[in-house]
Amino acid sequence: MTDPVRQRRARWARAAKAGQRLGYLCYAVATVAFFAGLIGEFTAGTVRLVEIGLIGGSVLLAPSILVTYMVKAAEKDDLEHGR
């Protein structure tokens, strides 16, 4: 791949994929912490872990999903216009 635009787009796609993985991991940690607190007891640390997981997941996941759709749309547009 020698086209600099496609190379840059591929870097954005890799970054978005990593962001999605980290975002979903944050949500998984928050979910596990929540149910651990529900089964056991909600300590301040458990609540903090749930908060950090939900906030971190939201901050990472939303932009990553948008970037993924933008990269896919740009690739589709290039194919449709023969670029």
Sequence and secondary structure as in RCSB ss.txt:
>XXXX:A:sequence
MTDPVRQRRARWARAAKAGQRLGYLCYAVATVAFFAGLIGEFTAGTVRLVEIGLIGGSVLLAPSILVTYMVKAAE
KDDLEHGR
>XXXX:A:secstr
   HHHHHHHHHHHHHHHHHHHHHHHHHHHHHHHHHHHHS   HHHHHHHHHHHHHHHHHHHHHHHHHHHHHHHH
HHHHHTT 
